[in-house]
Amino acid sequence: HPQSWKIEREMLEKIKKDLCDYDNILWDKENDGALAMEVADVLISDTSNIRMDFALLYERPVITLKMNIPDLETFEVSDMDTVWMKDAETKIGIVINKEEVKDIVSFTKKLIQEKQSADFSYFRSENVCNFKQSGQFIADYLIRQRNEYEVLQDGI
């Protein structure tokens, strides 16, 4: 994350040093994550919504690191009967807890192998409207609204 390079530089430099022997890791300092996501096979993330961007746009799996949120009453989610993201995160990949992080390599390999059988396009069609056509739908809607407003104004 671009902000991490600003506020967690020391930690990232240590991780970078620890992983320097791996030639399949790229370090991205760009503000736009699209370039990194385009070449990545798997995204490893906390509960950030970037997971949905990655899975829905690039149709690739996500490993979600389970985060313990101590008090849901401070979030809107406490007012909901169901939490869509909890179900969604298991449909776009897997969720692992702190104890399972030691097995991250095997989880990653498994997800890359299973990617072919994952149906990201079905998940997207069930959860996203007007994919790759939203601009046209929004423009059409605004034109209809303007036309209806003009008809109302003419009738007054």
C-alpha positions in Angstrom: 0.0 0.0 0.0 1.4 3.4 -0.9 0.7 4.8 2.5 2.7 2.0 4.1 5.9 3.2 2.5 5.3 6.5 4.3 4.3 5.4 7.7 5.8 1.8 8.0 9.0 2.2 6.0 11.2 0.6 8.6 9.0 -2.5 8.8 8.8 -2.8 5.0 12.5 -2.4 4.6 13.0 -5.3 7.1 10.6 -7.5 5.2 12.2 -6.6 1.9 15.6 -7.6 3.3 14.2 -10.8 4.7 12.8 -11.7 1.3 15.6 -10.5 -0.9 16.5 -14.1 -1.9 13.1 -14.6 -3.6 13.2 -13.5 -7.2 9.4 -13.8 -7.6 8.6 -10.8 -5.3 8.1 -7.4 -6.8 8.0 -4.3 -4.6 5.6 -1.7 -5.8 5.9 1.9 -4.6 3.4 3.3 -7.1 0.3 5.2 -5.9 -1.9 3.3 -8.3 -2.1 -0.3 -7.4 -3.6 -1.3 -10.7 -0.2 -2.1 -12.3 0.8 -4.5 -9.4 -2.6 -6.1 -9.4 -2.5 -6.7 -13.1 0.6 -8.9 -12.8 -0.1 -10.6 -9.5 -1.4 -14.2 -9.3 -2.8 -13.8 -5.8 -3.6 -10.9 -3.5 -2.8 -11.3 0.2 -4.7 -8.6 2.1 -6.2 -7.7 5.4 -9.9 -6.8 5.3 -9.4 -4.0 2.8 -11.9 -3.6 0.0 -9.1 -3.9 -2.5 -9.8 -7.6 -2.3 -13.0 -7.1 -4.3 -11.2 -4.9 -6.9 -8.7 -7.6 -7.4 -11.1 -10.5 -7.6 -13.8 -8.8 -9.6 -11.6 -6.9 -12.1 -8.8 -9.3 -12.5 -10.6 -12.6 -11.7 -7.8 -13.8 -9.4 -7.9 -15.3 -5.9 -7.4 -13.5 -2.6 -6.0 -14.7 0.7 -7.6 -12.7 3.4 -5.8 -12.3 6.7 -8.4 -12.6 9.4 -8.6 -9.5 11.5 -10.2 -9.4 14.9 -12.3 -6.3 15.2 -12.9 -5.9 19.0 -16.1 -3.9 19.0 -18.4 -4.1 16.0 -20.8 -1.6 17.7 -18.5 1.2 16.4 -19.2 0.2 12.8 -22.3 0.2 10.7 -22.0 -3.6 10.4 -23.6 -4.0 13.8 -26.9 -2.8 12.4 -27.0 -5.5 9.7 -28.6 -8.9 9.9 -25.9 -10.4 7.6 -22.5 -9.2 6.6 -22.1 -9.7 2.8 -18.3 -9.4 3.0 -18.0 -12.4 5.3 -19.6 -14.6 2.7 -17.9 -12.9 -0.2 -14.4 -13.3 1.1 -14.7 -17.1 1.1 -16.0 -17.0 -2.5 -13.0 -15.1 -3.8 -10.4 -17.1 -2.0 -9.6 -18.2 1.5 -9.4 -16.6 4.9 -6.5 -17.5 7.2 -5.9 -16.7 10.8 -2.6 -15.7 12.5 -1.6 -19.3 13.2 -2.0 -20.3 9.6 0.3 -17.5 8.2 3.2 -19.9 8.5 1.6 -22.0 5.7 1.0 -19.0 3.4 3.2 -20.5 0.6 1.1 -23.7 0.4 -2.1 -21.7 0.5 -0.9 -19.5 -2.3 0.2 -22.4 -4.4 -3.1 -24.1 -3.9 -5.1 -21.0 -4.9 -3.0 -20.6 -8.0 -3.7 -24.2 -9.0 -7.4 -23.9 -8.2 -7.9 -20.5 -10.0 -9.0 -22.2 -13.2 -11.9 -23.8 -11.4 -13.0 -20.6 -9.5 -15.9 -18.9 -11.2 -15.1 -15.2 -10.6 -17.3 -14.1 -13.5 -20.4 -15.8 -11.9 -19.6 -14.2 -8.6 -19.2 -10.8 -10.4 -22.5 -11.2 -12.3 -24.3 -12.0 -9.0 -22.9 -8.9 -7.2 -22.0 -6.2 -9.8 -24.4 -4.3 -12.0 -23.5 -3.1 -15.5 -19.9 -4.3 -15.3 -17.7 -2.4 -17.8 -20.8 -0.4 -18.9 -21.6 1.7 -15.8 -20.7 4.9 -17.5 -23.2 4.4 -20.2 -25.9 3.4 -17.8 -25.3 6.4 -15.6 -25.3 8.8 -18.5 -28.6 7.3 -19.8 -30.1 7.6 -16.4 -29.0 11.3 -16.0 -30.4 12.1 -19.5 -33.7 10.5 -18.6 -33.8 12.4 -15.3 -33.1 15.7 -17.1 -35.8 15.0 -19.7 -38.4 14.1 -17.0 -37.4 17.3 -15.2 -37.9 19.4 -18.3 -41.3 17.8 -18.9 -42.3 18.7 -15.4 -41.0 22.3 -15.8 -42.9 22.7 -19.1 -46.1 21.6 -17.3 -45.8 24.1 -14.5 
